[in-house]
Amino acid sequence: MDIISKLNIFTKEFNLYAKKLMSSYEIPSTLYKSMTYGLMNGGKRIRPFVISEFSKLLKIPKKNYMRLAIATELVHSYSLIHDDLPSMDDDDYRRGKLTTHRKFGEGIAILAGNSLLTLAFQILSEHKTHKTAAVRLELINELSKLTGYCGLAGGQADDLLVIGKSKKLSKKQILHIHEGKTAKLFEYCFLSTLILNQSNNSSSIEEIRKFGRNFGMIFQATDDLLDYNGSKSNMQSLDGPNILQHMSCEDVRSYCKRLADESTKNSSYFSSSNNSINRLIYGLINRKT
C-alpha cells in the first residue's frame, strides 16, 4: 500500500476516534461546540499519523499512543484557530469551511483555541495515557517547551511581526520562523513517542529531535512551494516569510532532499526504505496538497 493511501485510511480512523474521545468530555455549551468544530476541520492528520507509525515500530500499545496523538492534534488545531483570527492571518475559510471565528465569533474562537490547548495537557496528565507519572510529566514538560514562547507560539509571533513589512527577511530569519511555527511541533511528535516508550538513551533522543525538526522543515518548505505554485500573482504578494524569496523551486526540493537524507542515513529507526516514515519524509518533497 502506498503511503498516501495509508495516511488516508488512518485519517478516517483518527477522526472517528477524535469524535468519540471528545464526546467523553462533552458539556452543553457553545464553547465545547466551537472546540469540536475547530478540531474536526478536515485536516490530513499527519502529526497523529507519524505518532501512530513510530509507535507501531516501537510496539507501543494503541490505547496509549492514540491519546498522545489526539493531544498533539488538539495543539495543532488550537494554533490554526488562532492563526485564522482577524488579528493574525484574517482568514474566513479553512479547507472550504468557515473558520472558527467566522462561525462562532472572535471571542469564542480565542477561547476555543485556549481550551483545546489546555485539554491537550489534561489528556496527557491522565493515567490512561501512561501508568507512570514521571512519563506523563515528561510528556507535558516537553509539550510546554516546544509549543510555548520558545517553540510554536514564538514562531507564530515572529511570523506575525513580519507580515506586511516591506523589509525582506534573510534566509536565516525565514528558516528560524519555519523552525518555530512548524518544526517544533513535529519534533514533539517524534520525541513524545520515544518518551511514551520510556526510551531514555541520550543519543536516541538527540537523533529523534533532529529527525522531527528536519521533517517539520521539509513540511514547511513544501508548504511554501504549494503557496507559490497556487499563487496567481508574483512572489511579493505571498503573505509571510516564504523560502522561495531566496531559493528556486528546484533548490527548495534539493534542500528538502538533503534534510531527508541527513535524517534517514544511518538512522536507528528510519533508514529502511520500507519504513513508512522513511517513505513519508521523501514523499513530502513532491506532495501536491
Buried (B, 14 or more C-beta within 10 A) or exposed (E): EEBBEBBBEBBEBBBEBBEEBBEEEEEEEEBBBBBBBBBBBEBBBBBBBBBBBBBEBBEBEEEBBBBBBBBBBBBBBBBBBBBBBEEBBEBEEBEEEBBBBBBBEEEBBBBBBBBBBEBBBBBBBEEEBBEEEEBBBBBBEBBEEBBEEEBBBBBBEBBBEBEEEEEEBEEEBBBBBBBBBBBBBBBBBBBBBBBBBEEEEEEBBEBBBBBBBBBBBBBBBBBBBEBBEEEEEEEEEBEBBBBBBBBEEEEBBEBBEEBBEEBBEEBEBBEEEEBBBBBBBBBBBEBEE
